[in-house]
Amino acid sequence: MLSRVANHIYWLGRYLERAENYARFIDVNFNLMQDLPIGLKEQWQPLIAATGDLKLYMETHETFSREQVLYFLAFDAKNPNSMVNTIYHSRENARIIRESLSKETWEEVNELYYMIKHGAEKKLWKREDPRDFFEKIKNQILLIYGIADNTVARAEGWFFRQLGQFLERADQTSRILDVKYHILLPSPSEVGTPLDFLHWMALLKSVTGFNSYRRIYGNIDPSGVVEFLVLNKYFPRSIYYCLKESERCLLSISGNSSGGFQNSAEKAMGELRSKLEYCEVTDIINTGLHEYLDNLQIKINNISNLVDENFFRTKDNFTHQKQEQKQG
């Protein structure tokens, strides 16, 4: 497969997953706001902090109203990670490699683009409760995943899209979990109270993991939620599960069936997956949840860069682009 085609397929997977997870980010707060005691102020700043775009947001905003945050995360063309931009890039990547996609996949990606465009035209961020719109976005992306699962051959292209999807999901799950760190409770005495319980429950609902968690762990407990979202081997949105699947995709792309690693991306992926496989939730708590997740995000970004270097760039082009980055 041409590296150019592989690159577009990989980023199609990443952008679709990013858009879906931003819809989930927004869902975290709407779930939480419905259950907060009367008199407690809505908190929207944590969503911006968790996405890593706080600096960009502060360049044009002074406050964190619901309307401003919703617009920034979903419809702001100046935010490169907004849903309207990631869905636009998903469509562009799909258009460029249209011959590599099934007809049904392209049609649904196209439909997703017009869906977000229609939402922007209707100024849905001004609605009192726009959750139905974000639910439709999530369902449309899940429909695209389902069509791809049932219409695409398990060849290199399939594994590149899956690799992009699961790497992005691992990163975004860590950010959704990190929202809890950024939500500042009124006082340390609130830890373990019904309000604290509501925060954890909202996080589980945002990853559609509430029922699965209750079946495995029973009562909602902070350490249990952290273990479930970071280390669980079977939940498809846990960070460990995503990295395990990403590694499987990498090995399939390389044709590596002998074990070990054949390139720097496989090496970094194997090291990180192994650390999580033998990690315990007490190790995470002792490190500090925010610090642990921050370090995890850095390592996932490094793996993404190594995937880019190993599969998508020629040596000359890679050197040229690295020089441009240093000058910038």
Buried (B, 14 or more C-beta within 10 A) or exposed (E): BEBEBBBBBBBBBBBBBBBBBBBBBBBBBBBBBEEBEEEEEBBBBBBBBBBBBBEBBEEEBEEBEBEBBBBBBBBBEEBEBBBBBBBBBBBBBBBBBBEBBBEBBBEBBBEBBEBBBEBBEEEBBEBEEBBEBBEBBBEBBEBBBEBBEEEBEEEBBBBBBBBBBBBBBBBBBBBBBBBBBBBEEEEEEEEEEEBBBBBBBBBBBBBBBBEBBEEBBEEBBBBBBBBBBBBBEEBBBBBBBBBBBBBBBBBBBBEBEEEEBBBBBBBBBBEBBEBBEEBEBEEBBEEEBEEBBBEBBEBBEBBBEBBBBBBBBEEEEBEEEEEEEEEE
